Amino acid sequence: MGDKIEIVEVGPRDGLQSQSELIHTDVKLQLINRLIDAGVKRIEVASFVNPARVPQMADVDELIPKLKKSESTSYIGLVLNERGLERALDTELDEINAVIVTTDTFCLKNQGKKAVEMLKSVKRMAQLAQGANRFFGVTIGASFGCPFEGEVPPSKVLGLVNTLVDMGVSEIALADTIGAAVPSDIRRVVDTIGKAIQDTPLRMHFHNTRNTGIANVAAAIDSGVRIIDASCGGVGGCPFAPRATGNVGTEDVLYMLHRMGYSTGIDVQKIIEVSGWLEGPLKSETPAMISKAGLFPPELSSI
C-alpha cells in the first residue's frame, strides 16, 4: 500500500501515569531518548495535573527543560484544566492536548466538572493557546463507552466534534478510554463524524482492556484514520476509570501495520528492545505480545 501511518507514542505519559512503581525523571528521559532513537517523531511526555492525584507526573516541571531539542521530534503535554494550560504555555512544548469526556459522571471524576462546563473551559483554553500560536489538540475521552454511564451514542461524539471543529482546534483524538469498543464501533463512529471532521486531523487512542485494541486499530486504518496512539510495551491505563488497563502496544501496532504494507518510519525491533529495558524500571513484565513472540519473519523490522 505504501501509505504512511503516524504513530504518537504515549508511553512516557499515559503508559507511566498509573504505574505503582514511581519512575525517576532520569529514567523517563532515557525512555524518551530510546524512543527517539527508534524513530518515533511525536511523543506525549507528561501531563500538567495535580501531583497528589497523579504522583507519576509530579516531575513535569523538571522533566520538560531536560528534553533533547530536535526539529524532527514533537513533544506533547496533556492538560486537564486552564491552570494546566497556563503551566504548559510557559514551557517550550511543541504541542498541547486537552481532554473533554463524553459523560458527566466520568468528566466529574476526571476533571471535576460536568461535560458542558468542561467544554466551555476547553473553548477558553483553545482561544488562549491559539492566541499564543501554539498547537492545541483535544481528546474526546470515553468516545466508545463510559464505565459509569454505559453506552455512548455516536451522535454525542458527533456533537463534540462539531463544536471542536468550530473552535479551530489543531487535532481531534477519539479515545476508547476503557477499552470497550469493537471494530464495528470504530467504523460506525468514524462514519458518523466523517463529514463533520472536515480538514481537522483525526487521531485514535485505544486501550486493550478487553483484548480488542489491535483489531480496533485495524478498523480505524481501514476507515481512513492515519494517526494512531500507542504505548511502548502496552503499558498504561486511566487512573480515574475502573479496570482501564494498558494501551495498545507500540510494537504490536507496528508489526501489524508493517505486515499490512504500511510505513511508519519506526524500527519495531528497537521498540521491542525498549520494552525489554522498560521492564527493569517498572519491575514487571510489559503486556505487549510481539516482545514475547518475536517478529515474523525475524528480519522484519521497519519502517
C-alpha positions as CSV (number, residue, x, y, z in Angstrom):
1,M,0.0,0.0,0.0
2,G,2.8,2.4,0.9
3,D,0.6,4.7,2.9
4,K,2.3,6.4,5.9
5,I,0.7,5.9,9.3
6,E,1.8,8.4,12.1
7,I,2.3,6.8,15.5
8,V,2.0,9.0,18.6
9,E,3.9,7.4,21.4
10,V,2.1,7.9,24.7
11,G,4.1,5.6,26.9
12,P,6.0,8.3,28.9
13,R,2.7,9.9,29.9
14,D,-0.3,7.5,29.6
15,G,1.9,4.5,30.0
16,L,3.5,5.6,33.2
17,Q,0.8,7.6,34.9
18,S,-0.8,4.7,36.8
19,Q,2.2,2.6,37.5
20,S,2.7,1.6,41.1
21,E,6.5,1.9,40.9
22,L,7.4,5.6,40.9
23,I,9.6,6.3,37.9
24,H,12.5,8.7,38.3
25,T,12.9,11.7,36.0
26,D,16.2,10.4,34.6
27,V,14.6,7.1,33.7
28,K,11.8,8.9,31.9
29,L,14.4,10.9,29.9
30,Q,16.1,7.6,29.0
31,L,12.8,6.2,27.8
32,I,12.1,9.2,25.7
33,N,15.6,9.2,24.1
34,R,15.4,5.5,23.4
35,L,12.0,6.0,21.6
36,I,13.5,8.8,19.5
37,D,16.4,6.6,18.6
38,A,13.8,4.0,17.4
39,G,12.4,6.6,15.0
40,V,9.4,8.0,17.0
41,K,8.6,11.6,15.9
42,R,5.7,12.5,18.2
43,I,5.8,11.7,21.9
44,E,3.4,12.5,24.7
45,V,5.9,13.2,27.5
46,A,3.9,14.4,30.5
47,S,0.7,15.9,31.9
48,F,0.1,19.1,33.9
49,V,-2.0,17.7,36.7
50,N,-2.3,17.7,40.4
51,P,0.6,15.7,41.7
52,A,-1.4,14.5,44.6
53,R,-3.8,12.8,42.2
54,V,-1.2,11.6,39.7
55,P,2.2,11.3,41.5
56,Q,4.0,9.9,38.5
57,M,3.6,13.3,36.8
58,A,4.8,15.4,39.7
59,D,8.2,16.0,38.0
60,V,6.8,17.6,34.8
61,D,8.5,21.0,35.5
62,E,11.8,19.2,36.0
63,L,11.4,16.9,33.0
64,I,10.5,19.2,30.2
65,P,13.5,21.6,30.3
66,K,15.8,18.5,30.1
67,L,14.2,17.1,26.9
68,K,16.6,16.8,24.0
69,K,15.9,19.6,21.5
70,S,15.2,18.3,17.9
71,E,13.4,19.7,14.9
72,S,12.3,16.3,13.9
73,T,10.7,15.4,17.3
74,S,7.4,16.9,18.6
75,Y,6.8,16.7,22.4
76,I,3.2,16.7,23.6
77,G,1.9,17.7,27.0
78,L,-1.6,16.9,28.4
79,V,-3.7,19.4,30.2
80,L,-7.0,18.9,32.1
81,N,-7.9,22.4,33.0
82,E,-6.9,26.1,32.5
83,R,-4.3,26.1,35.2
84,G,-2.6,23.2,33.5
85,L,-2.7,25.0,30.2
86,E,-1.1,28.1,31.8
87,R,1.7,25.9,33.0
88,A,2.1,24.2,29.6
89,L,2.2,27.6,27.8
90,D,5.2,28.6,30.0
91,T,7.2,25.7,28.5
92,E,8.7,25.1,25.1
93,L,6.5,22.0,24.4
94,D,5.6,21.6,20.7
95,E,2.0,20.5,21.3
96,I,-0.6,20.9,24.0
97,N,-3.5,18.4,24.2
98,A,-6.7,18.9,26.3
99,V,-9.4,16.5,27.2
100,I,-13.2,16.6,27.2
101,V,-15.1,13.5,28.3
102,T,-18.5,12.5,26.7
103,T,-20.3,11.8,30.0
104,D,-20.9,14.0,33.1
105,T,-20.1,11.3,35.7
106,F,-16.7,10.4,34.1
107,C,-15.9,14.1,33.4
108,L,-16.5,14.9,37.1
109,K,-14.2,12.2,38.2
110,N,-11.6,13.0,35.7
111,Q,-11.7,16.8,35.7
112,G,-14.1,17.9,38.4
113,K,-16.6,19.4,36.0
114,K,-19.7,18.3,34.1
115,A,-19.1,17.8,30.3
116,V,-20.9,21.0,29.3
117,E,-18.8,23.0,31.8
118,M,-15.6,21.4,30.6
119,L,-16.5,22.2,27.0
120,K,-16.7,25.9,27.9
121,S,-13.3,25.6,29.6
122,V,-11.8,23.9,26.6
123,K,-13.1,26.7,24.4
124,R,-11.3,29.2,26.6
125,M,-8.2,27.1,26.5
126,A,-8.3,26.9,22.7
127,Q,-8.5,30.7,22.5
128,L,-5.6,31.1,24.8
129,A,-3.4,28.6,23.0
130,Q,-4.3,29.9,19.6
131,G,-3.5,33.5,20.8
132,A,-0.1,32.2,21.8
133,N,0.2,30.5,18.4
134,R,0.5,27.0,19.9
135,F,-0.7,23.6,18.6
136,F,-3.8,22.7,20.6
137,G,-5.4,19.4,20.2
138,V,-8.4,17.9,22.1
139,T,-9.0,14.3,23.0
140,I,-12.7,13.2,23.4
141,G,-12.5,10.7,26.3
142,A,-14.9,7.7,26.6
143,S,-15.8,8.1,22.9
144,F,-17.0,4.4,22.8
145,G,-18.3,3.8,26.2
146,C,-18.3,5.1,29.8
147,P,-17.6,3.0,32.9
148,F,-20.3,4.8,34.8
149,E,-23.0,5.7,32.3
150,G,-22.6,2.8,29.8
151,E,-23.1,3.1,26.1
152,V,-22.1,6.4,24.4
153,P,-24.1,7.1,21.2
154,P,-22.1,8.2,18.2
155,S,-24.4,11.3,18.0
156,K,-22.8,12.6,21.2
157,V,-19.3,12.2,19.8
158,L,-20.5,14.0,16.6
159,G,-21.8,16.9,18.7
160,L,-18.5,17.4,20.4
161,V,-16.6,17.0,17.1
162,N,-18.8,19.8,15.5
163,T,-18.0,22.1,18.4
164,L,-14.3,21.4,18.4
165,V,-14.1,21.9,14.6
166,D,-15.8,25.3,15.1
167,M,-13.2,26.2,17.7
168,G,-10.5,25.6,15.1
169,V,-8.5,23.0,17.2
170,S,-5.4,21.6,15.7
171,E,-6.3,17.9,16.0
172,I,-9.1,15.8,17.4
173,A,-8.5,12.4,19.1
174,L,-11.1,9.8,19.9
175,A,-10.2,7.7,23.0
176,D,-11.6,4.3,23.9
177,T,-10.6,5.1,27.5
178,I,-11.9,1.9,29.0
179,G,-11.3,-0.5,26.1
180,A,-14.9,-1.2,25.4
181,A,-15.1,-0.8,21.7
182,V,-15.0,-3.4,18.9
183,P,-14.2,-2.8,15.2
184,S,-17.8,-2.2,14.2
185,D,-18.0,0.6,16.8
186,I,-14.9,2.2,15.3
187,R,-16.3,2.1,11.8
188,R,-19.7,3.4,13.0
189,V,-18.3,6.4,14.9
190,V,-15.8,7.3,12.1
191,D,-18.5,7.1,9.6
192,T,-20.8,9.3,11.8
193,I,-18.3,12.1,12.2
194,G,-16.9,11.8,8.6
195,K,-18.2,15.0,7.1
196,A,-18.1,17.0,10.4
197,I,-14.3,16.5,10.9
198,Q,-13.6,18.4,7.7
199,D,-9.9,19.0,7.4
200,T,-9.1,18.6,11.1
201,P,-6.6,15.7,11.6
202,L,-8.2,12.7,13.3
203,R,-6.3,10.6,15.8
204,M,-7.3,7.4,17.6
205,H,-6.4,6.3,21.1
206,F,-7.2,2.7,22.1
207,H,-6.9,0.7,25.3
208,N,-6.6,-3.1,25.2
209,T,-8.7,-3.7,28.3
210,R,-10.9,-6.3,26.6
211,N,-8.3,-7.5,24.1
212,T,-9.9,-5.7,21.1
213,G,-7.3,-2.8,20.9
214,I,-5.3,-4.1,17.9
215,A,-8.4,-5.1,16.0
216,N,-9.7,-1.5,16.6
217,V,-6.5,-0.1,15.2
218,A,-7.0,-2.1,12.1
219,A,-10.6,-0.9,11.8
220,A,-9.5,2.7,12.2
221,I,-6.9,2.3,9.5
222,D,-9.5,0.7,7.2
223,S,-11.8,3.7,7.9
224,G,-9.1,6.2,6.8
225,V,-7.6,7.2,10.1
226,R,-3.8,7.9,9.7
227,I,-2.8,8.9,13.3
228,I,-2.7,6.2,16.0
229,D,-1.7,6.4,19.7
230,A,0.3,3.5,21.1
231,S,2.4,2.8,24.2
232,C,5.7,1.1,24.2
233,G,5.2,-2.3,25.9
234,G,1.5,-1.8,26.0
235,V,1.7,-0.3,29.5
236,G,-0.7,2.3,30.8
237,G,-4.3,2.9,31.9
238,C,-6.5,5.7,33.2
239,P,-6.3,6.2,37.0
240,F,-9.8,7.6,37.1
241,A,-11.6,4.7,35.2
242,P,-12.1,1.3,36.9
243,R,-10.0,-1.5,35.4
244,A,-8.9,0.6,32.4
245,T,-5.8,-1.3,31.7
246,G,-3.0,-0.6,29.2
247,N,-2.9,1.0,25.8
248,V,-2.3,-0.9,22.6
249,G,1.4,-1.8,22.5
250,T,3.5,0.2,20.1
251,E,5.4,-2.9,18.9
252,D,2.2,-4.8,18.3
253,V,0.7,-2.0,16.2
254,L,4.0,-1.6,14.3
255,Y,4.1,-5.3,13.5
256,M,0.6,-5.4,12.2
257,L,1.0,-2.2,10.1
258,H,4.3,-3.2,8.6
259,R,2.9,-6.6,7.7
260,M,-0.1,-4.9,6.1
261,G,2.2,-2.9,3.9
262,Y,2.1,0.5,5.7
263,S,5.1,2.5,6.6
264,T,5.7,4.3,10.0
265,G,9.3,5.3,10.0
266,I,9.8,3.4,13.3
267,D,12.1,0.4,13.8
268,V,9.9,-2.2,15.6
269,Q,13.0,-4.2,16.7
270,K,14.3,-1.2,18.6
271,I,10.9,-0.7,20.2
272,I,11.0,-4.3,21.3
273,E,14.3,-3.6,22.9
274,V,13.0,-0.5,24.6
275,S,10.1,-2.6,26.0
276,G,12.5,-5.1,27.4
277,W,14.6,-2.4,29.0
278,L,11.4,-0.7,30.5
279,E,10.6,-3.9,32.4
280,G,13.6,-3.1,34.7
281,P,12.3,0.3,36.0
282,L,8.7,-1.0,36.1
283,K,9.8,-4.1,38.0
284,S,7.2,-6.1,36.0
285,E,6.6,-7.5,32.5
286,T,5.1,-5.4,29.8
287,P,1.9,-6.8,28.3
288,A,2.6,-6.3,24.6
289,M,2.7,-9.6,22.6
290,I,5.3,-9.1,19.9
291,S,8.0,-8.6,22.5
292,K,7.2,-12.1,23.7
293,A,6.6,-13.8,20.4
294,G,9.2,-12.1,18.3
295,L,8.9,-10.8,14.7
296,F,7.9,-12.9,11.7
297,P,9.9,-13.2,9.6
298,P,12.6,-12.5,12.1
299,E,14.2,-9.9,9.8
300,L,11.1,-7.8,9.6
301,S,12.0,-4.6,11.4
302,S,10.8,-1.4,9.9
303,I,9.5,1.1,8.6
